Amino acid sequence: MSHYVEKSRPSFLGAIIRFFIAAIVLVATSYIVPGFFVAGFWTAFLAAIVIAAIDYLISAAFNFNASPFGRGVVGFLVSALIIYLTQFIVGGVVVSIWGAILAAFVIGVLDIIIPVRLM
């Protein structure tokens, strides 16, 4: 009998749970960071999907991880840019430049505490 364990693909339920946790992080960030506003949980849920989609597109196009602490200062600034651009796609999200920078920092810290990508 082999002790080899095959790494499974992420499940649909796992993705939904990750988006719920990311939405909670966005709502919490909205309360902490001035200049970063999310209208409610479902807006944050949609914003989490949009942020993940933009992150995926950047990762695919440039082979670059856009997490705030994934690639140093450049990754941090790309993450802030993604957060800033989200307001133009999702209604109910309002972000200033400084709000995006602070939100990228807070989300990065919360991601260290609650690692959404590892779920």
N, C-alpha and C positions, 0 to 999 in steps of 0.2 A: 504494500500500500504506500502510495506516494504522499509525502507531506507538503507537496507543492500546493500553494494556495494561489489561485488565479485572481488577479486584481479585476474587480468588476467595474463596469461602466457606471457612471452616476445615474441614479434612478430619477424618474420624474418626481416622485415624492420628495427625494432628497433635494432636488432643485427648488421645489416649492418651499421647503423648509428654509433653504439658504436665502431665498428672496424674502421670506417673512422676517428672518433675523436681520437681514440687511435693511429692511424697511424700519424695523425697530431701532436700529442704529441710526438711520437717517432722522427719525423723529426725535430721538434723544439728542442728536447733534443739533437739530433745529432749536431745541430748548437751551442749549449751551452756547451756541455760536451766534453772535450778533452779525447781521448781514446774510444769514442763511435761514430761509423760511420754507417750511413744507406745510401745506394746508391741512393735511391729515394723514391717517395711516394708509389709506388706499392710494393717495397721491404718492406717498413715500414708496409704496409697493411698486407702482408703475415706474417711479424714478429709479428704483433699484434695478428693474429690468432694463431700462434705457441705459443706465450706467454700465451694467454688465455687457450690453450689446455693443456700446461704444468701445469699452475695454477690449472686447473680443475682436472687433474690427481693427483696432490699433495693434493688438497682439498679432493678428493674422497678417496685416499689411507690412508691419515694420519689425516683426519678431521681437517685440518689446513688451515686458510686463509693466503695466501702468499702475501698479499698487503704490501707495504713498511711500512705503519704505522698501519697495522692491528693487529700485534702481537709483537710490540716492536722490540727489537734488532734482535731476531730470525726471525721474519717476514721480517725485512729489509734485513737481510743477505740471506734469501731464495729467496727474490725478486731479489737481485743482482745475485744470482746463476742462476736463471731462465733467466735473461737477458744475462748472460755470455754464457749459454748453447745454446741460440737461434742462436748464430753465427755459430754453427756447423750444424744447420738444414736449415737455410735460407742463401743462397748465397747473397752477397752484404751487409752483416752485419758483422762489425769488431768491437770487443769489447776487451779491456784489462781488467784485474782484477779491477784496480782502476776506469777505465771507467764504469764498471758495477756497482760498488759501488756508484759512483757519479750519474750515470744515475738513479739508484734506488731512490736516494734522490730527484733528480730533478723531476722524474716522480711522486713520492709521493707528492711533493709540488704541481705540476700541477694537480694531481688528487684531491687535496683538493680544488683547484680553479675551476677545470672543472671535476666534479665527473662523470666519464664515467659509473660506475656501477649502478648509480641511474637512468639512462635514460631508 
